[in-house]
């Protein structure tokens, strides 16, 4: 007997005009509940094909912290091909750049005044940990069916993503399949988000994200997808030993 979730997904795909041949139906029937949940998620935020075709994204958000009166702007550039990440944070008396190479051997910082600095070992580990579990990068890895990832159903029916034996990300979905909460690693609080109505080239991002207690909030202001990348963005600056 076909389980209710598979029946629901088949009806959903039929509504979209896809998965209508017998072979596809058999393939759907053999999918795990976690695979089905991932399929719903990807179609709700664009589709598997468009997320799989990502080469890079550049998005700008305005960020607010409960205990800091100064809001900051953050430009996050993700290169999915290398992979690597750059975060430019600016505000009143604040200019900080963090660049992270996906294999972990190139991570460097600028300080709050924009001067190159060596990052502390704990900062390096924290940045690399944050990057490898980045919720948008993880979505792209799901879309390309990265063989290093394993999908499972977690508590409250949320989609959980594992690499080896470590959970790197989770997504709690609403009735449409959109994430309304998501998080990384062992953070079971994460952020709440949505709606996912900021769209470029078929890719959809949430209009805002926030910690549930409001201690950190961010509003998405712009999104660019698959742009021409300047290699200088990821060129390591000279760093003083002092």
C-alpha positions, 0 to 999 in steps of 0.5 A: 500500500502506498504511504500517505506522503508518497501519495501526496507527493505524486499528486503534487507532481501531477499538478505541476505536470511532471512525474506522469510516466510509470517509471517515474511513479515507481521511482517515487514509490521507492523514495524515502520520506526524507528524499520526498521531503527534500524534493518538496523543499527544493520545488518550494524554493525554486526547483531542483534543476535551478538550485543544481545549476547555481554557480554563485550567489551574492546577496545583501542584507541589513542586520540588527542585533538586540544588544547593539544599537548599530545596524550593519550591512552584510554582502555574502558571496558564495562560490559554489564551484570552488567552493568558497565564501566571502562576507563583507560587513560594514556599518558605523565604525565597522568594516570587516571582511571574512574569506573562507576557502571550502577546504579550510586551508585559506581563511583570513580576516580584516579587522573592524578598521579594514586592516588585514589581520591573522584570525585566531585559531578558534575563529578559524574553526568557527568560520569553517564550521559555519561555512560547511553548514551554510543553509543555502550552500547545503540546499545546493548540495542537496540539489546536486545530490552530493553523495557525501550527504545523508538525509533523515527525518528528525524531530517534529518531522523536520528534514535533517542533513548529515555529512558522515555522522555529523548533522550539518543542517536542518529545515522545518517546512510548512504546508507548502514545503517552504522552510519556516525555521532552519539551523546548523549543526547542534543548534536546535533553535536556529532561525525563523524565516520567510516568506521565500519570495525574493526571486532571481533566475528561479532561485528563491530566498527568504525575505527575512531571517531572525533568531526566535527571541529577536536577538539577531534579525536580518532583512534581505535587500538584494539577490544576484545569481550566477554573476561574473565573478572577480577573482580578486574577491578571493585573493588573499591579502598580505597579513602582518605578523604583528 
